[in-house]
Amino acid sequence: MTFLQPLISFIIVIGVLVFVHELGHFLTALWTGMRADVFALGMGPRVFGWNKIQGFTVGKLPEDIDLGDHTDYRLCAFPIGGYVKIIGMIDESFDTEFANSQPQPYEFRSKGALAKTLVLSAGVIMNFLLAIGIFTSLTMWYGHEEMATTRVAWVEATSPLAEAGLQAGDKVRAVDGNAVQTWEDFAEALTVDENLSQRLISVDRNGESRQMVVAGSRLVKSMTSEGGLGIYPDNVSVRIGGVVSGAPAAKAGFRPGDVILAADTMPVSSLVQFQRYIRAHAGRVMTVHVDRDGQPRPISVVVSGDSTIGVQLETEYVGERRRETFSLFDALSQSVAQTTKTIAMIGTSVAHVVKGTVSVGESFGGPIRIAQMASRSSDLGIESFLRFMALISISLGVMNLLPLPGLDGGHLVFVAIEAVIRREIPTSVKIRIQQVGMALLLALMAFVLYLDLSR
């Protein structure tokens, strides 16, 4: 199950997102009078499918079949993507048979720039609309909960906020003079405007008011390359979600449900803090103090040479919460704003990679990382899983807009150039550019997969 759960979660997420993306291309193509030979989920050989000419069939279609204005809806062998094959379009299949004949009214190449742009943009738009729909539904169903605390439980030593002087136990009162009442208020105030050169943070420390300044550029770099701000709120419970059979934790007597209180003499306030402590004690004995059924008890465990003890960790905020409910209009408005902000954040991350301020390895994850994150979010419940799907949907949309051959953004560049020069770019040129682009994309995918494996 350790392997199957991430795999199933990955297939569900990618399957839904690819289907929605390609459905956008497909429906818009039909609406603008184009024909599509194939609507496929998955890549590689055809496993089975249906079309109006043959009905349901298994395996490859006959090479001489003429579908006319009908489409073959198929499932392919490898569940890692999907595609819509629009007649008269130079795509990743590199099919150029139509190039030797006169353009037909139903072909992509015979349409105007506006129709082509709509078809090419529709997949990305559908990804964004899916995210908005998910966020809206969740906001209406669950409302909006925030952690009603601004007290800091732990600060990573490498965090820019630690460098500015923020300490565990500080209670944040305001950022740039604006009062904050929840942890979400605090995090948003720090990241809402990346163009500010600095942030002024006001805190209470042992009954005294203090102020500290943190550079805005350091906050941006921390969010994009280090994966977070490195600060954690109080009232967070860290507990054992599962124990690996035969691992040091199982031999020591840990049980699922044990709440971690302390590691040796260090009180545990966050999952990351506990993980860092374990990694720093490879091959050594450590005493973990846990709460089991309301009774504290110490457990001694030998950390393995690979810096693990063989447990699955979970966290839960156990403090006071602030909850709001919303109407459809308010939920939709918030969801659009959330989606727009996420698009901007992802775009900023990509821009930092292009500028060289952040490496590809620090910013991107491949199928293994997505599968792991999908599995973790599904463990936390349907709300967490759907939110993760919405975020990946936005990421897929943004990445597809990049002006690279093989992506929707690359095709849009072709359309824009043709609209300016008022003639079609030669097929041979498009093919060469597509081949170079696909080679670069495959190399990037291989590199990202290597990073996943190395992690």
C-alpha positions in Angstrom: 0.0 0.0 0.0 3.0 2.3 0.6 3.6 2.3 -3.2 0.0 2.0 -4.4 -1.5 4.9 -2.6 0.9 7.6 -4.1 0.5 5.9 -7.5 -3.4 5.9 -7.3 -3.4 9.5 -6.0 -1.1 10.6 -8.8 -3.3 9.0 -11.5 -6.5 10.5 -10.1 -5.0 14.0 -9.9 -3.2 13.9 -13.3 -6.2 12.1 -15.0 -8.7 14.8 -13.9 -6.5 17.7 -14.7 -5.5 16.4 -18.1 -9.1 15.5 -19.0 -10.3 19.0 -18.1 -7.4 20.7 -20.0 -7.9 18.7 -23.1 -11.7 19.0 -22.9 -11.2 22.8 -23.1 -9.2 22.4 -26.4 -11.7 19.9 -27.7 -14.9 21.8 -27.1 -13.5 25.0 -28.3 -12.2 23.3 -31.5 -15.7 22.0 -32.2 -17.3 25.4 -31.4 -15.0 27.1 -33.9 -15.7 24.6 -36.6 -12.6 22.5 -36.4 -12.4 18.7 -36.4 -10.6 16.5 -34.0 -9.5 12.9 -34.9 -8.6 11.8 -31.4 -9.5 12.7 -27.8 -7.1 10.6 -25.7 -6.5 10.1 -22.0 -3.0 8.7 -21.5 -0.1 8.4 -23.9 1.2 5.6 -26.1 -0.7 2.7 -27.7 -4.5 2.8 -27.8 -5.9 0.3 -25.3 -9.6 0.7 -26.1 -12.0 3.4 -27.2 -15.2 4.4 -28.9 -16.1 6.2 -32.1 -19.4 6.6 -34.0 -18.1 4.6 -37.0 -16.9 1.4 -35.3 -18.4 1.7 -31.9 -16.4 0.3 -28.9 -13.1 -1.4 -30.0 -10.0 -2.7 -28.3 -6.5 -2.1 -29.6 -5.2 -0.1 -32.5 -7.6 1.3 -35.1 -7.2 0.2 -38.8 -4.8 2.5 -40.6 -7.3 3.1 -43.5 -10.3 4.0 -41.3 -12.0 7.3 -42.2 -13.7 8.9 -39.2 -15.0 11.8 -41.2 -16.2 14.5 -38.8 -16.2 12.1 -35.9 -13.7 11.6 -33.0 -12.2 8.5 -31.5 -12.4 8.7 -27.8 -9.7 6.5 -26.4 -7.7 5.4 -23.3 -4.0 4.9 -23.9 -1.5 2.6 -22.2 0.4 5.1 -20.1 -1.6 7.3 -17.6 0.8 10.3 -17.7 -1.1 12.8 -19.9 -3.5 13.1 -22.8 -4.0 14.9 -26.0 -6.5 16.1 -28.6 -5.4 15.7 -32.2 -6.9 18.6 -34.2 -6.8 18.2 -37.9 -4.5 20.6 -39.7 -2.3 21.5 -36.7 1.4 20.8 -36.3 1.5 19.3 -32.8 3.7 16.9 -30.8 2.7 14.0 -33.1 4.7 15.8 -36.0 1.9 14.6 -38.4 2.3 16.6 -41.7 0.2 14.5 -44.1 -2.3 17.3 -44.5 0.5 19.7 -45.6 0.4 18.3 -49.2 -3.3 19.2 -49.7 -5.3 22.3 -49.8 -6.5 23.6 -46.4 -10.1 22.5 -45.6 -12.6 24.7 -43.8 -12.6 22.4 -40.8 -8.8 22.4 -40.4 -6.9 24.4 -37.7 -4.6 26.0 -40.3 -7.6 27.4 -42.2 -9.0 29.4 -39.3 -8.2 33.0 -38.3 -5.9 34.0 -35.5 -8.8 34.6 -33.0 -10.2 31.1 -33.4 -6.7 29.6 -33.1 -6.0 31.6 -30.0 -9.2 30.6 -28.4 -8.6 26.9 -29.0 -5.0 27.0 -27.8 -5.9 29.0 -24.7 -9.0 27.0 -23.7 -7.0 24.2 -21.9 -5.3 26.7 -19.6 -8.5 28.6 -19.0 -10.3 25.3 -18.1 -7.5 24.5 -15.6 -8.0 27.9 -14.0 -11.8 27.5 -14.0 -11.4 24.1 -12.3 -9.4 25.7 -9.6 -11.9 28.4 -9.1 -14.7 25.9 -9.0 -12.9 23.8 -6.4 -12.0 26.7 -4.2 -15.6 28.1 -4.4 -17.2 24.7 -3.5 -14.8 24.2 -0.6 -15.3 27.7 0.7 -19.1 27.4 0.6 -19.1 23.9 2.1 -16.4 24.2 4.8 -16.4 27.9 5.3 -13.0 29.5 6.1 -11.1 28.6 9.2 -8.0 30.4 10.5 -5.7 29.6 13.3 -6.6 32.3 15.9 -3.0 32.7 17.2 -0.1 34.9 16.3 2.3 33.4 18.8 5.5 31.8 17.3 6.4 28.3 18.6 9.5 27.7 16.6 11.7 29.5 14.1 14.2 27.8 11.8 17.7 29.1 12.3 18.0 29.7 8.5 14.8 31.7 8.3 15.0 35.3 7.3 12.7 36.1 10.2 15.2 34.4 12.6 17.9 36.6 11.1 15.7 39.7 11.7 15.4 38.6 15.4 12.0 36.8 15.6 12.1 34.2 18.4 10.0 31.4 19.7 7.4 32.8 22.2 7.0 36.1 20.4 3.4 37.2 19.8 3.1 39.1 16.5 0.9 42.2 16.8 1.3 44.0 13.5 3.1 44.0 10.1 3.9 47.4 8.6 1.6 48.9 11.1 -1.4 46.7 10.2 -2.7 44.6 13.0 -2.8 40.8 12.6 -5.2 38.5 14.5 -4.6 35.1 13.0 -1.6 33.1 11.7 -3.0 33.4 8.2 -3.1 37.2 8.6 0.5 37.2 9.6 1.7 35.0 6.7 -0.3 36.9 4.1 0.9 40.3 5.4 4.5 39.1 4.9 4.0 37.9 1.3 1.2 40.0 -0.1 3.5 42.5 -1.9 6.9 41.1 -2.9 8.0 44.5 -4.3 8.3 46.1 -0.8 12.0 46.4 0.1 11.3 45.5 3.8 8.7 44.5 6.3 8.4 46.0 9.8 7.2 43.4 12.3 5.9 44.4 15.8 5.8 41.7 18.5 5.3 41.3 22.2 8.1 39.5 24.0 7.8 38.8 27.7 5.5 41.8 28.1 7.7 44.2 26.1 7.0 45.6 22.7 9.7 45.1 20.1 10.1 45.8 16.4 12.2 44.2 13.8 12.9 44.7 10.1 13.2 41.9 7.5 14.2 42.3 3.8 11.4 41.7 1.3 13.9 40.0 -1.1 14.8 37.5 1.6 11.2 36.6 2.2 10.6 36.0 -1.5 13.7 33.8 -1.8 12.6 31.8 1.2 9.2 31.3 -0.2 10.4 30.2 -3.6 13.6 28.3 -3.0 13.3 27.1 0.6 9.6 26.2 0.5 8.4 28.5 3.3 9.1 31.2 5.8 10.6 28.8 8.4 8.2 29.9 11.2 5.6 27.8 13.0 2.6 28.7 15.2 1.9 27.4 18.7 -0.8 25.0 19.6 0.3 22.5 17.0 0.3 18.8 17.9 2.8 16.4 16.3 1.9 12.8 16.5 2.8 9.4 15.1 0.5 8.5 12.2 2.1 5.1 11.4 5.1 2.9 12.3 7.1 1.0 9.8 7.3 -2.7 10.8 10.9 -3.7 11.8 12.1 -0.1 11.9 13.8 1.4 15.0 10.6 3.1 16.1 8.7 -0.3 16.0 11.4 -2.0 18.1 11.4 0.9 20.6 7.6 0.6 21.1 6.1 3.6 19.4 2.4 3.4 18.5 0.2 5.2 16.0 -1.5 8.0 18.0 1.4 8.8 20.2 1.7 12.6 20.6 5.3 13.9 20.5 6.0 16.1 23.5 9.8 16.4 23.4 13.0 15.0 21.9 15.5 14.6 24.8 15.2 18.0 26.5 13.9 19.9 23.5 10.1 20.6 23.5 8.7 19.7 20.1 6.6 22.4 18.5 6.5 21.5 14.8 7.0 18.5 12.5 9.9 20.0 10.7 11.7 20.7 14.1 11.3 17.1 15.1 12.5 15.8 11.7 15.6 18.1 11.9 16.4 16.8 15.3 16.2 13.2 14.2 18.4 13.9 11.2 21.0 15.5 13.4 21.2 12.3 15.6 22.0 9.6 13.0 23.4 6.5 14.8 22.7 7.8 18.2 20.2 7.1 21.0 17.6 9.7 21.6 14.7 9.8 24.1 11.4 10.8 22.8 8.8 11.9 25.3 5.2 11.0 24.1 1.7 11.4 25.4 -0.2 8.1 25.1 -3.8 8.0 26.2 -3.2 11.0 28.4 -0.1 9.5 30.1 3.4 10.9 29.4 6.1 8.3 28.9 9.7 8.3 27.6 10.8 6.0 24.8 14.4 5.5 23.9 15.2 4.8 20.2 18.3 4.4 18.1 18.3 6.6 15.0 19.3 4.6 12.0 22.3 5.4 9.8 20.1 7.0 7.2 18.8 9.5 9.9 15.3 7.9 10.2 13.4 6.0 12.9 10.6 4.7 10.7 7.5 6.7 11.5 4.9 8.6 9.6 4.3 12.0 11.3 1.1 14.0 11.3 0.3 17.5 12.6 -2.9 19.1 13.8 -3.6 22.6 15.1 -5.4 22.2 18.4 -5.8 25.8 19.4 -8.7 28.2 19.0 -10.0 28.7 15.4 -11.8 31.6 13.7 -14.5 30.4 11.3 -16.5 32.3 8.7 -19.2 31.2 6.2 -19.8 32.7 2.8 -22.5 33.2 0.2 -22.0 32.0 -3.3 -21.0 35.4 -4.5 -18.5 36.0 -1.7 -17.1 32.5 -2.1 -16.7 33.0 -5.9 -15.0 36.4 -5.3 -12.6 34.9 -2.8 -11.8 32.0 -5.1 -11.0 34.2 -8.1 -8.7 36.3 -5.9 -7.0 33.2 -4.5 -6.5 31.7 -8.0 -5.2 35.0 -9.3 -2.8 35.3 -6.4 -1.6 31.7 -6.9 -1.0 32.3 -10.6 1.1 35.4 -9.7 3.1 33.4 -7.1 3.8 30.6 -9.6 4.7 33.1 -12.3 7.1 34.8 -9.8 8.8 31.5 -9.1 9.3 30.8 -12.8 10.7 34.3 -13.3 13.2 33.7 -10.5 14.3 30.5 -12.2 14.7 32.3 -15.5 16.7 35.1 -13.9 18.9 32.5 -12.2 18.2 33.7 -8.6 16.6 30.3 -7.9 17.6 26.9 -9.3 15.3 24.5 -11.2 15.9 21.9 -8.5 14.7 24.2 -5.8 11.5 25.2 -7.5 10.2 22.2 -9.5 9.0 18.7 -8.7 8.3 15.8 -11.0 5.9 12.9 -11.0 7.3 11.3 -7.8 7.1 14.5 -5.8 3.6 15.1 -7.1 2.6 11.6 -6.2 4.0 11.9 -2.7 2.2 15.2 -2.1 -1.1 13.9 -3.6 -0.9 10.9 -1.2 -0.2 13.1 1.8 -3.0 15.4 1.0 -5.4 12.5 0.5 -4.4 11.2 4.0 -5.6 14.5 5.4 -9.0 14.2 3.9 -11.0 15.2 0.8 -10.7 18.9 1.5 -7.0 18.8 1.5 -6.8 16.5 -1.5 -9.1 18.8 -3.6 -7.2 21.9 -2.6 -4.0 20.2 -3.7 -5.7 19.3 -7.0 -6.7 22.9 -7.5 -3.1 24.1 -6.9 -1.7 21.6 -9.3 -4.3 22.6 -11.9 -3.2 26.2 -11.6 0.5 25.1 -11.9 -0.4 23.1 -15.0 -2.1 26.1 -16.6 0.8 28.5 -15.9 3.4 26.0 -17.2 1.5 25.5 -20.4 1.5 29.2 -21.0 5.3 29.4 -21.2 6.3 30.3 -24.7 8.2 27.1 -25.4 7.7 24.8 -28.4 5.5 21.8 -27.5 3.5 23.8 -25.0 0.3 25.8 -25.6 2.3 29.0 -25.1 4.7 27.9 -27.9 1.8 27.4 -30.3 0.4 30.8 -29.4 3.7 32.3 -30.4 3.4 30.8 -33.8 -0.2 32.2 -34.1 1.0 35.7 -33.1 3.9 35.6 -35.6 1.6 34.5 -38.4 -0.9 37.2 -37.5 1.9 39.8 -37.9 3.5 38.6 -41.1 0.0 37.6 -42.5 1.1 34.3 -43.8 1.6 30.8 -42.4 5.1 29.8 -41.1 6.4 27.0 -43.4 5.6 23.5 -42.1 9.3 22.5 -42.2 10.2 25.3 -39.9 7.4 24.5 -37.4 8.5 20.8 -37.4 12.1 21.7 -36.7 11.2 24.1 -33.9 8.8 21.6 -32.4 11.4 18.9 -32.5 14.0 21.1 -30.7 11.3 22.1 -28.2 10.2 18.6 -27.4 13.8 17.5 -27.0 14.3 20.3 -24.4 11.1 19.4 -22.6 12.0 15.8 -22.5 15.5 16.7 -21.1 13.8 18.9 -18.5 11.4 16.1 -17.5 14.4 13.7 -17.2 16.2 16.2 -15.1 13.2 16.8 -12.8 12.7 13.0 -12.5 16.4 12.7 -11.5 15.8 15.3 -8.8 12.8 13.4 -7.5 14.8 10.2 -7.3 17.8 12.0 -5.6 15.4 13.4 -3.0 
